[in-house]
């Protein structure tokens, strides 16, 4: 049963049955070749000890007779030189095959790690939005970058274990051929001696799991603090965070040390045990069994060859146990992403592109977060028409961001329907739907290592420099970009790009404008702008609506910025409490009237 699970896991990680079979076949042939090459030394030692170098023709050995028949078959004359040459050639051939097996393992190890990294990122980006609400970015980063190589090594470790077992069995069979009695006694004594180090092999499993857990905690802790230096410094907690981090890293260090010591103990105890057994067997062979010196010499050579094989076998079993933690972490990650993967009805229409959106209609939309017992949105019905500038306002926690997430397809409603140009959006591939939206988040996300031009053209390849410049002018970013050291070729360093909040906001707005989608969604686009820039931006947005005929939706936290919108939606407690112009809502909606009165 464990072998079946192991093989399925190898298949799941991308290693085919053919490759597994190939590795086993190459290894078995290698072991057989090595055993035969060593076996050919038996008659050679006998000849030298009994007849001298010239006594080959006097040997009654079956091996010599078989080799003699083979040499005559290929047209050569049997001699000690030929026997030595054939033995050495077979030995070299066995090592070449073993190298081939090692090469195949190394090649597929790198291949699987690369493919699994690609697969994890693909699954992450294709997961349902609910997955992002629950997953810790530190856990994902740690699992995909740190635990994955260990998991792949652990998944492939049974192949090395089987190779060691096959090699060991081949050597034992050869020893049985030399002396069945001595070999059986050796196996019995060795089995007793291995009981002590095998306890440490089993103990590695629990320590490995703890080490994986603490490694993930350390990564998550570090990522959180690196992303929040302002909060840490202004809260006057650097010393506290350093102490917490020191505690975690010390725990991780002690667990890593425990794993290394468990591994070292096996070599410390096991090899002396086997050498002691070998010396004991040497005494038994001479004093009790009266084994010929030539056979005994070869027996001891094979025994010494088995020492690293047995050590490697236990070390590899320990490696498998140590990798259970990383393997479980990767399995859990894959399962959680698969469980939360996006589900949609395949495209049943011959429509590959929607160039314009005239209407976007929501009908009885309801949504609830998985960790909440109350709906975030309830009975939402509304139609957005082009060209209309719509603002969404309401108190904090009223569901404004969730409302927009539903509109653009980032989240799927628990119930209710969405229609674009009168067609249910479930009839289309999600990628087609998301291509209809340009989104400007409240906190711009800028990737490190990209240029200003790269950020503006993100999501729209093959754009011209002129289009990038025009988008930056429309957003109001052009002037500050021209002041940068390399202008549009300036390399940004992520969210710590040296730009002010307002500059990053305008840069991100340039990206959304360049995307040229029929629907633009902005989450408080003026939040980081001064009054003059804010006024100019709102004028630009109205001009975009007028010239392009787009549907523009703005989430507004400051009501005065959107009083000139074509229509305003007021959300309260996840429900629409009012829709109308600024003048109409002043009369009909109490929350809006109160919000304006407080300006």
ZAMI-96171 format. One line per 10 residues: number of its first residue (from 1); their letters; for each residue z, x, y negated of C-alpha. Coordinates in Angstrom, 2 decimals, decimal comma. Layout:
BEGIN
NUM	a	Z:X:Y | ...
//
This chain:
BEGIN
1	xxxxxxxxxx	0,00:0,00:0,00 | 0,84:2,75:-2,57 | -2,49:4,42:-1,76 | -4,36:1,18:-2,44 | -2,56:0,78:-5,78 | -3,30:4,40:-6,61 | -7,01:4,02:-5,81 | -7,24:0,82:-7,86 | -5,57:2,57:-10,79 | -8,04:5,45:-10,50
11	xxxxxxxxxx	-10,90:2,93:-10,51 | -9,36:1,17:-13,51 | -9,20:4,48:-15,36 | -12,90:5,06:-14,69 | -12,98:7,22:-11,53 | -15,42:5,78:-8,98 | -14,88:5,67:-5,22 | -17,80:8,10:-4,84 | -16,05:10,78:-6,92 | -12,79:10,25:-5,01
21	xxxxxxxxxx	-14,66:10,58:-1,70 | -16,53:13,65:-2,97 | -13,27:15,40:-3,90 | -11,77:14,61:-0,50 | -14,88:15,77:1,37 | -15,18:19,04:-0,55 | -11,49:19,75:0,01 | -11,60:19,03:3,75 | -14,65:21,27:4,23 | -12,93:23,97:2,18
31	xxxxxxxxxx	-9,78:23,82:4,32 | -11,79:23,89:7,58 | -13,79:26,90:6,39 | -10,65:28,75:5,37 | -8,93:28,02:8,69 | -11,95:29,22:10,66 | -12,21:32,36:8,57 | -8,53:33,16:9,16 | -8,84:32,24:12,84 | -11,53:34,86:13,29
41	xxxxxxxxxx	-8,89:37,50:12,61 | -7,14:36,67:15,91 | -9,64:38,42:18,19 | -10,05:41,19:15,64 | -6,32:41,99:15,68 | -6,27:41,76:19,48 | -9,18:44,15:19,82 | -7,75:46,72:17,47 | -4,29:46,60:19,06 | -5,50:46,67:22,70
51	xxxxxxxxxx	-8,88:48,41:22,85 | -9,45:50,02:19,48 | -12,37:49,40:17,22 | -14,93:49,95:19,96 | -13,55:47,37:22,36 | -15,23:44,22:21,09 | -17,23:43,72:24,29 | -14,02:43,68:26,36 | -12,53:40,62:24,59 | -12,12:37,35:26,47
61	xxxxxxxxxx	-11,49:35,33:23,31 | -13,27:31,96:23,06 | -13,64:32,48:19,31 | -15,41:35,80:19,86 | -17,71:34,14:22,40 | -18,59:31,32:19,96 | -19,17:33,79:17,15 | -21,25:35,99:19,49 | -23,47:33,02:20,37 | -23,93:32,21:16,67
71	xxxxxxxxxx	-24,76:35,85:15,78 | -27,31:36,06:18,59 | -28,81:32,76:17,45 | -29,54:34,16:13,97 | -31,04:37,33:15,49 | -28,22:39,85:14,94 | -26,12:41,97:17,27 | -22,40:41,28:17,58 | -20,13:43,92:16,09 | -16,80:44,25:14,35
81	xxxxxxxxxx	-18,70:44,62:11,07 | -20,44:41,30:11,65 | -17,12:39,66:12,57 | -15,51:40,97:9,38 | -18,47:39,94:7,27 | -18,57:36,40:8,71 | -14,83:35,96:8,30 | -14,94:37,14:4,69 | -18,00:34,99:3,94 | -16,34:31,86:5,29
91	xxxxxxxxxx	-13,20:32,62:3,30 | -15,22:33,07:0,10 | -17,15:29,88:0,88 | -13,87:27,96:1,24 | -12,68:29,26:-2,13 | -15,97:28,31:-3,79 | -15,57:24,78:-2,44 | -11,97:24,68:-3,65 | -13,15:25,84:-7,08 | -15,77:23,09:-7,02
101	xxxxxxxxxx	-13,08:20,50:-6,31 | -10,97:21,93:-9,16 | -13,96:21,81:-11,51 | -14,70:18,18:-10,60 | -11,08:17,25:-11,26 | -11,01:19,07:-14,62 | -14,32:17,52:-15,66 | -13,26:13,98:-14,83 | -9,82:14,49:-16,35 | -11,40:15,21:-19,74
111	xxxxxxxxxx	-13,98:12,47:-19,19 | -11,32:9,85:-18,38 | -9,07:10,84:-21,31 | -12,01:10,56:-23,71 | -13,16:7,21:-22,32 | -9,64:5,79:-22,25 | -9,08:6,74:-25,89 | -12,33:4,97:-26,78 | -11,33:1,99:-24,67 | -7,88:1,69:-26,25
121	xxxxxxxxxx	-9,30:1,73:-29,77 | -12,00:-0,79:-28,79 | -9,42:-3,12:-27,25 | -7,15:-2,72:-30,26 | -9,88:-3,59:-32,74 | -11,03:-6,52:-30,60 | -7,54:-7,96:-30,07 | -6,50:-11,29:-31,45 | -4,66:-11,20:-34,79 | -1,46:-12,34:-33,05
131	xxxxxxxxxx	-1,39:-8,97:-31,30 | -1,15:-7,14:-34,62 | 1,85:-9,29:-35,54 | 3,86:-7,95:-32,61 | 2,60:-4,44:-31,77 | 4,31:-1,42:-33,30 | 1,72:0,93:-34,77 | 3,94:3,86:-33,81 | 4,05:2,72:-30,17 | 0,27:2,38:-30,05
141	xxxxxxxxxx	-0,31:5,74:-31,74 | 2,13:7,51:-29,44 | 0,78:5,91:-26,26 | -2,89:6,54:-27,08 | -2,47:10,12:-28,32 | 0,57:11,56:-26,51 | 1,21:9,54:-23,36 | -2,44:9,00:-22,40 | -3,16:12,62:-21,31 | 0,04:12,63:-19,24
151	xxxxxxxxxx	-0,85:9,24:-17,74 | -4,36:10,40:-16,76 | -2,93:13,60:-15,28 | -0,44:11,49:-13,34 | -3,14:9,11:-12,11 | -5,24:12,05:-10,89 | -2,24:13,94:-9,47 | -2,44:12,15:-6,07 | -5,85:13,80:-5,58 | -4,22:17,21:-5,98
161	xxxxxxxxxx	-1,39:16,04:-3,74 | -3,83:14,99:-1,03 | -5,65:18,32:-1,37 | -2,35:20,17:-0,89 | -1,41:17,95:2,06 | -4,80:18,49:3,72 | -4,56:22,22:3,17 | -1,00:22,24:4,51 | -1,92:20,17:7,57 | -4,82:22,51:8,29
171	xxxxxxxxxx	-2,48:25,47:8,19 | 0,07:23,69:10,42 | -2,64:22,83:12,94 | -3,65:26,47:12,96 | -0,03:27,51:13,52 | 0,21:25,04:16,41 | -2,82:26,72:17,89 | -1,08:30,11:17,61 | 2,32:28,96:18,93 | 3,20:25,28:19,45
181	xxxxxxxxxx	6,88:25,99:20,21 | 7,47:28,18:17,17 | 5,62:25,81:14,88 | 7,56:22,72:15,98 | 10,85:24,53:15,45 | 9,64:25,71:12,01 | 8,67:22,16:11,01 | 12,06:20,80:12,07 | 14,01:23,46:10,19 | 11,77:23,19:7,10
191	xxxxxxxxxx	12,17:19,39:7,01 | 15,94:19,80:6,81 | 15,62:22,45:4,10 | 13,37:20,24:1,96 | 15,91:17,39:1,74 | 17,80:19,03:-1,14 | 14,84:19,70:-3,49 | 13,34:16,29:-2,66 | 16,37:14,66:-4,35 | 15,29:16,33:-7,58
201	xxxxxxxxxx	11,74:15,04:-7,09 | 13,04:11,46:-6,98 | 15,34:12,02:-9,97 | 12,33:12,95:-12,10 | 11,12:9,33:-12,18 | 14,07:8,00:-14,18 | 14,19:11,00:-16,52 | 10,43:10,73:-17,11 | 10,72:7,09:-18,12 | 13,54:7,84:-20,56
211	xxxxxxxxxx	11,56:10,71:-22,04 | 8,54:8,46:-22,60 | 10,70:5,84:-24,31 | 12,35:8,33:-26,66 | 9,03:10,03:-27,42 | 7,65:6,66:-28,52 | 10,75:6,00:-30,65 | 10,40:9,40:-32,35 | 6,74:8,78:-33,18 | 7,42:5,28:-34,55
221	xxxxxxxxxx	10,35:6,53:-36,61 | 8,28:9,36:-38,09 | 5,28:7,18:-38,93 | 7,45:4,58:-40,66 | 9,18:7,17:-42,84 | 5,98:9,05:-43,65 | 4,45:5,81:-44,86 | 7,45:5,02:-47,08 | 8,44:8,20:-48,96 | 8,97:6,28:-52,20
231	xxxxxxxxxx	11,41:3,85:-50,56 | 13,36:6,67:-48,90 | 13,61:8,80:-52,04 | 14,48:5,97:-54,40 | 17,04:4,59:-51,93 | 18,69:8,03:-51,90 | 18,58:8,16:-48,08 | 16,72:11,43:-47,20 | 19,91:12,92:-45,66 | 20,52:9,79:-43,58
241	xxxxxxxxxx	16,93:9,73:-42,33 | 17,10:13,43:-41,46 | 20,28:12,87:-39,43 | 18,73:9,93:-37,59 | 15,60:11,91:-36,86 | 17,63:14,92:-35,68 | 19,53:12,68:-33,25 | 16,28:11,31:-31,78 | 14,58:14,69:-31,48 | 17,70:16,16:-29,85
251	xxxxxxxxxx	17,66:13,35:-27,28 | 13,97:13,97:-26,66 | 14,60:17,73:-26,35 | 17,40:17,26:-23,80 | 15,26:14,93:-21,66 | 12,31:17,32:-21,77 | 14,62:20,16:-20,76 | 15,99:18,05:-17,89 | 12,46:17,50:-16,59 | 11,64:21,21:-16,79
261	xxxxxxxxxx	14,90:22,16:-15,04 | 14,25:19,68:-12,23 | 10,85:21,28:-11,77 | 12,27:24,82:-11,87 | 14,98:23,99:-9,32 | 12,35:23,18:-6,73 | 10,79:26,65:-6,99 | 14,23:28,25:-7,21 | 15,47:26,66:-3,96 | 12,37:25,83:-1,96
271	xxxxxxxxxx	10,67:29,22:-1,80 | 13,82:31,09:-0,62 | 14,31:28,35:2,00 | 10,79:28,78:3,33 | 10,98:32,58:3,25 | 14,32:32,42:5,06 | 12,80:30,11:7,67 | 9,84:32,49:8,01 | 12,15:35,45:8,67 | 14,13:33,38:11,15
281	xxxxxxxxxx	10,92:32,42:12,93 | 9,88:36,08:12,91 | 13,08:36,94:14,77 | 12,63:34,05:17,22 | 9,02:35,05:17,88 | 9,93:38,65:18,71 | 13,21:38,20:20,57 | 12,80:34,85:22,29 | 9,13:33,91:22,56 | 7,87:37,52:22,91
291	xxxxxxxxxx	4,78:36,71:20,82 | 2,13:39,49:20,65 | 2,35:41,54:17,46 | -1,25:40,74:16,48 | -0,67:37,00:16,80 | 2,71:37,23:15,08 | 1,17:39,13:12,18 | -1,43:36,42:11,65 | 1,27:33,76:12,06 | 3,32:35,29:9,27
301	xxxxxxxxxx	0,24:35,53:7,03 | -0,34:31,79:7,44 | 3,36:31,02:6,96 | 3,35:32,92:3,66 | 0,21:31,01:2,70 | 2,03:27,72:3,32 | 4,85:28,63:0,90 | 2,88:27,88:-2,30 | 1,26:24,88:-0,61 | 4,64:23,27:0,12
311	xxxxxxxxxx	5,90:24,16:-3,36 | 2,78:22,68:-4,97 | 3,08:19,55:-2,83 | 6,63:18,84:-4,01 | 5,77:19,84:-7,59 | 2,80:17,46:-7,56 | 4,96:14,66:-6,16 | 7,41:15,41:-8,95 | 4,51:15,33:-11,43 | 3,53:11,89:-10,15
321	xxxxxxxxxx	7,09:10,65:-10,64 | 7,26:12,22:-14,11 | 4,02:10,47:-15,06 | 5,28:7,00:-14,09 | 6,68:6,56:-17,62 | 3,38:7,41:-19,39 | 1,38:5,40:-16,83 | 3,58:2,34:-17,36 | 3,23:2,76:-21,13 | -0,58:2,80:-20,91
331	xxxxxxxxxx	-0,65:-0,09:-18,41 | 1,60:-2,12:-20,70 | -0,62:-1,34:-23,68 | -3,79:-2,35:-21,83 | -2,18:-5,52:-20,50 | -0,86:-6,62:-23,88 | -4,26:-6,09:-25,54 | -6,07:-7,86:-22,71 | -3,61:-10,75:-22,92 | -4,22:-11,03:-26,66
341	xxxxxxxxxx	-7,97:-10,41:-26,64 | -10,11:-12,70:-28,76 | -11,62:-15,66:-26,95 | -14,63:-17,50:-28,21 | -17,50:-19,67:-27,05 | -20,66:-17,58:-26,57 | -23,48:-17,97:-29,06 | -25,49:-21,00:-27,95 | -27,76:-21,09:-30,99 | -30,81:-18,94:-31,79
351	xxxxxxxxxx	-29,25:-18,11:-35,17 | -28,66:-14,40:-35,69 | -28,02:-14,43:-39,42 | -26,79:-16,85:-42,06 | -28,10:-15,77:-45,44 | -26,41:-18,41:-47,56 | -23,33:-20,59:-47,25 | -23,45:-23,88:-49,08 | -20,28:-25,42:-47,68 | -17,18:-24,20:-45,89
361	xxxxxxxxxx	-15,11:-27,11:-44,56 | -11,65:-27,16:-42,96 | -10,62:-30,23:-41,01 | -7,00:-30,91:-39,98 | -6,07:-27,25:-39,57 | -2,65:-26,42:-38,11 | -1,25:-22,95:-37,41 | 2,08:-21,59:-36,21 | 3,15:-17,98:-35,65 | 4,34:-17,19:-32,13
371	xxxxxxxxxx	7,86:-16,25:-33,23 | 8,36:-19,29:-35,45 | 9,22:-22,89:-34,65 | 7,75:-24,27:-37,89 | 4,09:-24,56:-38,76 | 2,81:-22,06:-41,33 | -0,03:-24,52:-42,08 | -0,11:-28,26:-41,44 | -2,95:-30,76:-41,71 | -5,12:-28,60:-43,98
381	xxxxxxxxxx	-8,41:-30,27:-44,89 | -10,63:-29,05:-47,69 | -14,27:-28,29:-48,49 | -15,40:-25,22:-50,44 | -18,81:-25,60:-52,07 | -21,16:-23,03:-53,60 | -21,12:-21,91:-56,33 | -17,46:-22,69:-56,91 | -14,61:-20,38:-57,90 | -11,49:-21,64:-56,11
391	xxxxxxxxxx	-7,96:-20,34:-56,68 | -5,12:-20,81:-54,20 | -1,62:-20,87:-55,72 | 1,85:-21,84:-54,62 | 5,36:-20,51:-54,17 | 6,09:-17,47:-51,99 | 5,93:-18,33:-48,29 | 3,78:-21,39:-48,85 | 1,04:-20,11:-46,49 | -1,55:-18,77:-48,94
401	xxxxxxxxxx	-2,40:-15,61:-46,96 | -2,39:-17,49:-43,66 | -4,74:-20,05:-45,20 | -7,20:-17,30:-46,10 | -6,82:-15,67:-42,66 | -7,90:-18,96:-41,08 | -10,85:-19,33:-43,45 | -12,35:-15,93:-42,72 | -11,77:-16,10:-38,94 | -9,07:-13,43:-38,77
411	xxxxxxxxxx	-6,74:-15,99:-37,22 | -7,62:-18,92:-35,01 | -6,00:-22,28:-35,80 | -3,76:-23,90:-33,22 | -5,71:-27,07:-33,82 | -8,37:-28,31:-36,19 | -11,96:-27,30:-36,91 | -13,93:-25,13:-39,33 | -17,52:-25,82:-40,31 | -20,06:-23,62:-42,11
421	xxxxxxxxxx	-23,03:-25,53:-43,49 | -21,93:-28,42:-41,29 | -21,88:-26,36:-38,04 | -18,71:-25,70:-36,05 | -17,89:-21,98:-36,33 | -16,96:-21,89:-32,63 | -20,66:-22,08:-31,89 | -21,21:-18,60:-33,29 | -20,18:-15,11:-32,35 | -17,09:-14,05:-34,37
431	xxxxxxxxxx	-18,94:-10,99:-35,71 | -21,50:-13,28:-37,27 | -18,77:-15,32:-38,96 | -16,85:-12,31:-40,31 | -20,09:-10,88:-41,74 | -20,11:-13,84:-44,15 | -16,94:-12,69:-45,91 | -16,08:-9,88:-48,28 | -12,33:-9,38:-48,42 | -10,20:-7,60:-51,02
441	xxxxxxxxxx	-6,57:-7,23:-49,82 | -3,65:-7,13:-52,18 | -2,87:-3,56:-51,05 | -6,15:-1,63:-50,64 | -6,56:0,35:-47,43 | -8,25:3,69:-48,10 | -9,03:5,94:-45,13 | -8,38:9,64:-45,51 | -11,20:12,19:-45,47 | -13,89:9,89:-46,88
451	xxxxxxxxxx	-15,64:10,16:-50,22 | -15,57:7,56:-52,98 | -19,14:6,61:-52,02 | -18,13:6,30:-48,36 | -15,32:3,90:-49,23 | -17,47:1,70:-51,45 | -20,23:1,53:-48,81 | -17,77:0,92:-45,93 | -19,15:-1,86:-43,73 | -22,60:-1,60:-45,23
461	xxxxxxxxxx	-24,51:1,52:-44,10 | -27,82:2,67:-45,56 | -26,93:1,71:-49,12 | -28,48:3,51:-52,07 | -26,59:5,48:-54,71 | -27,82:3,01:-57,31 | -26,28:0,07:-55,42 | -22,96:1,92:-55,16 | -22,97:2,67:-58,90 | -23,83:-0,94:-59,80
471	xxxxxxxxxx	-20,97:-2,25:-57,62 | -18,52:0,18:-59,26 | -19,63:-0,94:-62,72 | -19,21:-4,59:-61,83 | -15,66:-3,96:-60,56 | -14,70:-1,79:-63,54 | -14,23:1,34:-61,39 | -17,20:3,29:-62,72 | -15,46:4,84:-65,72 | -12,54:6,41:-63,83
481	xxxxxxxxxx	-14,82:7,51:-60,95 | -16,90:9,53:-63,42 | -13,72:11,35:-64,44 | -12,96:12,49:-60,85 | -13,67:16,16:-59,95 | -16,71:15,36:-57,78 | -17,31:11,84:-59,12 | -18,66:9,69:-56,26 | -18,48:12,66:-53,85 | -14,74:13,16:-54,39
491	xxxxxxxxxx	-12,91:13,21:-51,05 | -10,00:10,76:-50,82 | -6,80:11,44:-48,88 | -6,00:7,96:-47,64 | -3,57:5,72:-49,48 | -2,02:8,82:-51,03 | -5,34:9,54:-52,71 | -3,94:10,45:-56,15 | -5,29:7,22:-57,62 | -3,19:4,66:-59,44
501	xxxxxxxxxx	-2,65:1,21:-57,98 | -5,15:-0,32:-60,39 | -7,77:2,33:-59,62 | -7,46:1,76:-55,89 | -7,74:-2,00:-56,45 | -10,97:-1,63:-58,45 | -12,35:0,84:-55,93 | -11,73:-1,64:-53,14 | -13,26:-4,44:-55,17 | -16,40:-2,29:-55,48
511	xxxxxxxxxx	-16,57:-2,18:-51,69 | -16,32:-5,96:-51,41 | -18,98:-6,51:-54,06 | -21,38:-4,08:-52,40 | -21,02:-5,91:-49,08 | -22,87:-8,80:-50,73 | -21,53:-11,50:-48,41 | -21,96:-15,16:-49,37 | -18,18:-15,68:-49,54 | -15,75:-13,41:-51,41
521	xxxxxxxxxx	-12,00:-13,63:-50,78 | -9,58:-11,81:-53,08 | -5,85:-11,51:-52,56 | -4,37:-11,12:-56,06 | -7,17:-8,83:-57,32 | -5,57:-8,47:-60,75 | -2,11:-7,56:-59,53 | -2,41:-3,86:-60,42 | -4,55:-4,18:-63,55 | -3,58:-4,06:-67,19
531	xxxxxxxxxx	-4,23:-7,12:-69,36 | -7,59:-5,93:-70,71 | -8,90:-4,88:-67,27 | -7,57:-8,13:-65,83 | -9,47:-10,19:-68,39 | -12,67:-8,18:-67,86 | -12,38:-8,55:-64,08 | -12,03:-12,33:-64,28 | -15,08:-12,46:-66,53 | -16,97:-10,33:-64,00
541	xxxxxxxxxx	-15,93:-12,63:-61,16 | -17,18:-15,68:-63,03 | -20,43:-13,86:-63,75 | -20,81:-12,99:-60,04 | -20,29:-16,63:-59,14 | -22,86:-17,71:-61,70 | -25,55:-15,14:-60,84 | -25,24:-15,04:-57,05 | -24,12:-18,56:-56,21 | -21,36:-17,26:-53,93
551	xxxxxxxxxx	-18,24:-19,10:-52,85 | -15,33:-17,16:-54,38 | -11,75:-17,73:-53,25 | -8,82:-16,05:-55,02 | -5,20:-15,98:-53,93 | -3,22:-15,89:-57,17 | 0,46:-15,10:-57,59 | 0,22:-15,16:-61,38 | -0,96:-18,62:-62,30 | -2,22:-17,76:-65,78
561	xxxxxxxxxx	-4,98:-15,51:-64,35 | -6,83:-18,44:-62,74 | -6,49:-21,30:-65,21 | -10,27:-21,18:-65,79 | -11,13:-21,53:-62,08 | -13,48:-24,37:-61,09 | -10,81:-25,77:-58,81 | -7,24:-24,85:-57,93 | -5,50:-25,56:-54,62 | -1,72:-25,80:-54,65
571	xxxxxxxxxx	0,00:-24,97:-51,35 | 3,63:-25,91:-50,72 | 5,40:-25,48:-47,37 | 2,09:-24,96:-45,59 | 0,52:-28,16:-46,94 | -1,91:-28,89:-49,75 | 0,07:-30,69:-52,45 | -2,69:-30,80:-55,04 | -6,33:-29,96:-55,78 | -8,01:-30,02:-59,18
581	xxxxxxxxxx	-8,70:-28,16:-62,39 | -6,01:-26,64:-64,55 | -5,90:-29,74:-66,78 | -5,80:-32,15:-63,84 | -2,99:-30,32:-62,05 | -0,87:-30,21:-65,19 | -0,77:-33,99:-64,94 | -0,73:-34,56:-61,19 | 1,22:-31,65:-59,63 | 4,86:-31,01:-60,47
591	xxxxxxxxx	4,99:-27,46:-59,02 | 1,94:-26,38:-61,01 | 3,25:-27,95:-64,18 | 6,56:-26,14:-63,75 | 4,83:-22,81:-62,99 | 2,78:-23,05:-66,19 | 5,83:-24,02:-68,20 | 7,60:-20,84:-67,13 | 4,84:-18,54:-68,43
//
